[in-house]
Amino acid sequence: MAKILVVDDETDLQILIKQKFRKKIRNNEYEFVFALNGFDALNQLEQHEDVDLVLSDINMPEMDGLTLLSKLSEKHSILKSVIVSAYGDMENIRTAMNRGAFDFITKPVDFTDLELTIEKTLKHVDQLKETLRAIKENNILKMYVDETVLNFMDSREYESTIMKNETVEATIAFIDICGFTAISENERPDDVVRLLNSYFDVMVTEIINQGGFVDKFIGDAIMAVFRGDYHLDRALDACLAVKNKIAKLPVVDDHVKFRPNVSIGVNSGEVVSGNIGSVSLKRLDYTVIGDVVNTAQRLQSSGNPGQVIINENSYQKVRESFKCVKVGEVNLKNKAKSEVIWEVME
């Protein structure tokens, strides 16, 4: 049975909720708990620790819904919230989403839409719980795994299997969020992580749209890899899309005044692909290494905010497909000769 906390100072909504969901209440599918404002909601959560979903208004006395969202993100990481409010302007929607709201419904309430939203949100909560259970089970897996499997994991056959590698043609993109270090040093940890993850979501979407994959997250940067047909072209399309999407994101709120921008380095060529790490620890990452990777990162470091930088070799491959502007010669770290770099434009 799912437990839902409804936070609204209009008591008429309590009656409507009970009427519209009477069958699910009677069948023990849903249980509703009610609160009149944010303070009351936090007290109810202390008494009902098994609440799965919060439906909250924005405009309420004592503590409004947006403040409540901030409190929930601090203390209740799995709990998801849906805003149900007459204040459906874009500013309120953006603020609610940036503070962790899963969805937004405007009043007067369309109860068919509300029911579908509740089902969707509860499904997401169930998936989160299942993921956490899987992590916990994985941490104690060795207590239950058959001895034959454990012996294989200690064998040379296992070692040779997971340590196989290959040489492949690929394009590497390093995408760094400019100036984010200052945010991480001066803002609350919750705000830093929430903000960084929201930017990463935008970046990852564009990478996946072009058939790339995220090799790793490195602090406030992403290393992405593109393989297959036209991998350099697809990487540049993804990077240009990332640059444009990130540049259009608004300042989050009055508390965190930060307008994001990215600098990007892209390089293409032959890389070594394989499981890199420690066999004795059974901890390896499937990744790519080599001079092409290192050069991509140094190209990113040589660029300015809002630039997608490539070297002369990549420019010759894409000069007929992309508009590029020559930046000049630079000395890249650990490179004997200077390189001519180009900025990829729209």
N, C-alpha and C positions, 0 to 999 in steps of 0.2 A: 504493500500500500504506500502510495506517495503522500508525503505531508507537505502542504502548501501554506505559506504565511502570506496573508493579504494585509497590506499596510495602506490605510486610507482613512481620513477623518470623516468621510461621508458614510454614515452607517447604512444608508440605503443600499450601498454596494454590497454590504455583507448579506443583506436579504436577497438581492439579485443573484449573488454567487450561490447561495444555498438553494435557491429555486432552480437555477439553470443546471446545476451539477448534482441535483438530488439523487439521480439514478446511480451515479458513480460513488456518491457518498453512501448510499444505501448498500451498494455492492462491495463496499470497503476497498474501492479503487483509489479514492482520494479522501484525505482528511484535511480540513481547512482550520487554520488558526488565524485569529484576527488581531490587528493592532491599529491604534489611532494615529500614530506618528512614529518617527524614527526611534526616539527613546523607548517607546513602548515596544517597538519591534525588537530592539536589542535585548530587552528584558525577556521577551517571549522566546527568543533564541536560546537564552540561558536555560530556560525551562524545557524547551523542545529542541534538543541537540540533533534530532533526526530529521529536521526540516530539509527538504530537497530543493525547494523553489520559493522565491519571494516575488510577489506581485506588488509593486509599490507605486503610489501616486508621487508627484513631485511637490506640489504646493500643500504643505501641512504645517501646523503649529509646532513649536519647540524644536523639532529637527525635521528638515525637509528630505525629500527622497534622494536628491543628489548627494547630500551629506551622508545619508545612510549608505549609499553605494560605496563611498570611500571607506566607511567603517567596515562594511562587509568584506571588501577586498583585502583588508588588513588581517581580519581574524577568521574568515570563512572561505578558504581557497576553492573548495569544491562547490559550495552553494552558488547557484545561478539566480540572477535577478532579471525580471522583465518589468519595464516601466509602463504603467497604465495611466496616462495623463491627458488632460485637455491641452496642455502646452506642447503642441506637436511641431513647433518651429524647428528649423535645422540646427540652431544654436543649442537648444535643449537636447535634441537628439544626439548631436556630436558630443556634448559634455557627458551625457549619460553613457554613451558607448565608450568614451575614453576613461570613464570611471568604472568600467567593468560590466555594464548592462549587457545581457545576452540578446535582448530584443526590445522593441518599443512599440506600444499600441496606443492609439489615440482614442479619447472619449468623444462622443458617446461610444460605449464599447460594443463592438460587433462580437457577440459571444461565440459565433462559429469560428471566427478568426482567433479569438482568445483560446478556445479549446484546442485548435490545431497548434497554436504557439506553445501552450502548456505541454502538449504531447511531444512536440519537437524538443523543447528544453529539457523535459524529463528524460528523454532518450539520450540526450547529450550528457546529462548528469550520470546516467547509468554507464555510459561508455567510459567516463572519467573514473568512476568507481571500479570498473572492471580493469582498467589500466593499472590503477593503484594496487589492486589485488594481484595482478600479474607480476608487478614489480616485487611485491613482498614474497610471492611464491618463488620468483627467480632467485631472490637473495638466499633462500633456504633450500634451493633445488638440490644441492649436493647432499642434503640429508636424506633424500628420497630416491636419487638416481641409482639405477642398477650398477653394481660394481663393475660389470663388463664395460659399460659406457665410460665410467671414470678411468678404468685402466687404459681404454683406447685414447682418452684425452691426454694421458701421460705418455703415450707411445710415440715412436719415431714416425709411424705411419700418419698419425694425426698431425704431427709437426710438419711433415713434408707436404701434406694436403693443404693446410691453411697457409703455408708460406710460399705457395706458387705465385709467380708474378708474370707480367707480360709487358711488352712495349707497344704503345698505341699512339695514334695521332689524335690530338685533342686540343681544345681551346680552354684556357684557364682565365677566369675573371675574378679579380679581387675588388670587392665593393665595400668601401669604408664610409661610415657615417661621420661626417666632419664635425669636430668640436664637441663630440658627445662625452669625451672624458671629463670636461668641466661639469657637465650635468651629473655624472656618476659620483663626482666628488662633493657636490653641494646639495643634492636633493635626497629625499628619503629613499631607502632601498626599494620599497614597494613601487614608488613612482618611477624610479630608474628602470626596473625590470619590466614594468607594464609598458612604459614608453618604448623601450628597446624592442620588446616582442611585437608591438604593433607595427614598428618600422620593418622588422624582419618579415612579418606576414606579407606586407606589400611587395617586398623584394623577392621573396620565395615564389609568390604567385607568378610574377613575370618570368622568373627563371624556368619554372615548370612549363609555362605556356610555350616556351621555345624549345622544349625537350631537353633542358639541362637538369642537373641535379646539384644539390648543395653537398659539397664534400665535407665542409666543417664550418662551424661558427667560431670565430676567433675574436673574443672580446666584443667590440661593436662593429665587427666586419664579417663579411661572408666570403668564403672561397667557393666558387661554383665551377663545375666542369661540364663541357659540352663535347659530345662525341657524335660520330655518324656523318651523314651527308650535310654539307654546308655548315659545319659546326662553328666556324668563325663568323659567318654571316648571322647565324641564329644567336650566337653569343652577343654580338653587337646590337641586334634588335632588342634582346632582353635588357641589355645594359642601358640603352637609350630609353626604353620604357620605364625602367627603374628610376632613372634620373628624373624623368618628367613627372612620374607619379609622386615621388618623394618631395619634389619641389612644390607640388600643389597642396601638400598636406598643411592644415592650419596649425597655428600655435595651439597647444593642447588646452591650456587654461591660464588664468591669471597667476596661478602659483608657479607653474613651470613655463617660463617664457623662452621657448626654444623652437626655432624654425629649422627643420632638418634639411640637410643637403648631403650629397655624396660625391666622393672622388673615386674614379674607377680605372683600374689598369687591366688591359686585356692582352694576352699573348697566346700564340698558337704554334704547335709543333709536336715533336715526339716526347712522350713522357713515359715513365715507368709506373705501372699500375699494379698494386698488390696489397696484401695485408701487412701493415706496418705496426709494430708494437712489440710486446713481450710475450713470448710463448709460455714462459714459466708462470706468468701471471694469468694466462688465458685471456689476455686483454689486447686486442688488435683492432685497428681501424683500416677498412678498405679505402685506400687513398691513392693519390698520384704524387710523384716526386720528380725532381729533375730541374735542370737549368731553366726550362720553359716556365715552370711554376715560380721559381725564384724571381725571374725577370718580370713576370706579371705583377708580383707584389711590389717590386721596385718601380715599375711604371706607374702604379697607383700612387706611390709615395711622391713621385715627381709631379703629379698633377695638382691642380687647384680644385676647390669645391665647384661642383657642377660640370666637371670635365670627364670625358671618356678618352683615355690615352692608349695609343698603340705605338709600336715601333715601325721602322722602315719596312721590315720584312712583311708584317701584317698589312701595312698600307698598300704595298704592291699587289697583294692578293685581293683587296677590296676596293681599290681606287675607282673602279667602274661602277660599283654598287652603292657606295656611300660617299657623301660629301665630307671631305676631310680638310682641315686647316693645319698647315705646318706650324709647330710650336718652336722648334729649334733643336740645337744639340744640347744634350745633357750627359753628365757623367753618372752612370748608375753604379751602385755599390758593388765592389768585387768584379767590375768589368774593366778590362785593360783599355778598351777604346770607348770613346764617347759614342752615343747613339742619337740619331735623328728621331724625334718623336712627333706624333701627329694627334690632333684632337678630332675625334669623330663627331660630326655635327648631325643635324636632323637629316 
